Amino acid sequence: MNNPPPGDGHARCGARTRSGGNCRLPAGHGTGHVGIGRCRLHGGSTPTHERAAERRQAEAAARRLGLDLDDISPGEALAREIARSAALVASYSAMLSELDEAELTWGLTQRRIRPGPAGQPQVEVVQSAVSIRWSSSSTGNGRRCG
């Protein structure tokens, strides 16, 4: 593992050593969670330290994504996610409504190889457009209509 040398500004283990000082190894040295928590020599490989490091990594990822870290009930978390998803659907629906028919068309290409004059193969490329329209039913489910 490439661990940073002591004193370069990275997080340190910080555990109390037998000599009374602090451990200067990088945080998580010798463990699966380098950069977080205690080093292997000071209990960083124990199951409780591994779980704590996983939790800290998950919290850091949630913060980077802008998610709430409040202690909320699962029901409240679900309600927030449903509201967030509904706002995204409304935003995408507004963007789609601004597009014209030509922008909602997917092109399909098909190649046909046929015998041509003098036995030479003749390649014919056929392009057709399939219009895809979405409509909302009373339940709010988008369905392909064409």
N, C-alpha and C positions, 0 to 999 in steps of 0.2 A: 504494500500500500504506500502511496506517496503521501506521507504526512508532513505538514509544514514544520520547520524547525522551531524550537522555542523562541519566543520573543519577537515574532514577526506580525503580531496583531491579530492572529487567529484565536478562536476560543480555546481555552485550556481546560484540562481535567479539573484542576483546582482542589483535588482531595488532599487532606492532611497527610503528610508523609511521616515516617517514624522519626525523622530528624527534626520534625516540627515545622518544616516549610510546606509549601504547596507543590503539588505535582505539576511539573511543567510540560508534560506530554500534551499533545493536542487532544481536544475533547473527542471522546469515542475512539481513541487510538486502539487498534487491534480488535475492533468490534465491527458489526455490520452497520453501525450508525455513526460513522466518522463525522466529526464536527458537532456532535450533540452528546451531552452527558459525560459521565465518567469514562476513563480509559479501562482497558481490560484488566490491568493490574489492580484497579481500585473498585472492582465490582460492576463495571460497565457491561459485562457479558451475562449477568444474572437475568433471569426471566423478567423480574420487575423492572430492571433498568432498560431492557430491550423494549418492553411494552410502553414505558414512559417515553422512550426516544421515538417510537412509532407514533405515539399520540402527538408529540411536539412537531414531528414532521408533517402530520396530517393537519395540525392547526396552522402551521406556516403555509402549507399549500392552500388552505381555505382562505387565509388572509390575502394571499396573492391573487386569488380568484374573486375577492371582494365579498365573500360569504360571511354571514353573521356567525359569531361564535358565542352568542348569548345562550344561557341555559334555558331552553324552551322545551315544551312538551313535544312529543312526536306529532301530535295532532296539529299543533301550531306550526311546526316546521313544514308539514304537508300542506297546510293552508297557504303558507307563504310561497311555497314552490308552485302550487296551482295558480296563484295570483300572478307570479312571475311568468309562468308559461303562457297564461292567457294574454298577458301584455305583449309577449313575443308574437303570438299568433295574430293579434290585432295589428301589430306593426308590420308583419309580413303580408297580411291581407291588404293593408293600405298600400304597400309597395306594389303588390300584384295588380291592384285595381288601376294603378297609373300606367300600366303597360298596355300597349295596343295588341291586336290579334297577331300581328306578324312576330312580335317579340315572345309570344307564348307558343310558338310552333317549333317542334323538334324535327330536324331533317333526318331522313333515313336514306341510306345509300345501298344499292344492290348491284352486284356485278353479275353479268351473264356472259358466259363465253360460248359462242356459237361458231360452227364452221362457216368460214367466209369463202370468198372466191378463191379458186385454185387450192382449196384445202387448207388455207391458212386460217388459224383461229382469229376470230373477230371478238373483241371485248366490247360489250355494251354496258355503259354505266347508267343506271336509272336512279334518279333522285325523286323522292316523293315526300310530301310533308304531311305529318299527322298533327292535327290540332288537338291540344289537350286543354280542356276547360275544367275548372273545379267549381263546384257549387256547395253551399252549406245547407245541410238538412236541418230540421228543427232540433236535432240532437247536437248539432254543432260539428258533426263529423264531416270532413272534406271527402268528397267522392269524385272519382273520375267520371266525367260525363261524355266523353267523346274521343 
